[in-house]
Amino acid sequence: MPYKDKETEKLYWTIGEVSEMFDVNTSLIRFWEKEFDIIKPHKNKKGNRLFTKADVENFRLIFYLVKERGFTLEGARKKLKGNKDEASQIVQTIDRLKELKVKLVAMKESL
């Protein structure tokens, strides 16, 4: 039986990978990094940004508030400082609902 490498969870994402996840320009990610203190990517010796899972989740929260809910940057900052857990739960719920929708559509098409 051949050796199977266990699926490992990725620890860091590059700015390009994060921009593809959210379908935004890398300049927006750099801008939000300056505007929101909760996004703090590590930088390697070359200065490349390396985003952790927490950074990606924080970016997901900001993206939801600004792009999907229409908050201003100041409004998003206040919401995140006030009750970050509530916003996080809302985003998680929306992600689960989107996954469920994809599964239901696939089931419908298979009928």
KAZI-V828867 format. One record per pair of residues at least 12 apart in sequence whose ideal C-beta (glycine too) atoms are under 8 Angstrom apart, sorted by sequence separation. I is the first residue (numbers start at 1). GAP is how many residues later the second one is. D is the distance in whole Angstrom. If there is no record, write none. Layout:
# KAZI-V828867
i=(I:I)
gap=(GAP:GAP)
d=(D:D)
This chain:
# KAZI-V828867
i=(39:15:41:62:65:15:40:65:33:39:62:30:39:61:29:38:39:36:65:39:61:64:38:15:36:61:64:32:61:64:12:29:32:61:64:57:60:15:18:14:15:17:14:21:14:15:13:14:18:22:12:13:18:22:35:12:24:12:36:11:18:22:36:11:35:38:13:9:36:38)
gap=(12:14:14:14:14:15:15:15:16:16:18:19:19:19:20:20:20:22:22:23:23:23:24:26:26:26:26:27:27:27:30:30:30:30:30:31:31:33:33:34:34:34:35:35:36:36:37:37:37:37:38:38:38:38:38:39:39:40:40:41:41:41:41:42:42:42:43:44:44:46)
d=(8:6:5:6:6:7:7:7:8:5:7:8:5:7:8:5:6:7:6:7:7:7:8:8:6:5:7:7:6:5:7:7:6:6:7:7:6:7:5:7:5:8:7:7:7:7:7:8:8:7:4:5:6:8:6:7:8:6:8:7:6:5:7:8:8:6:6:8:7:8)
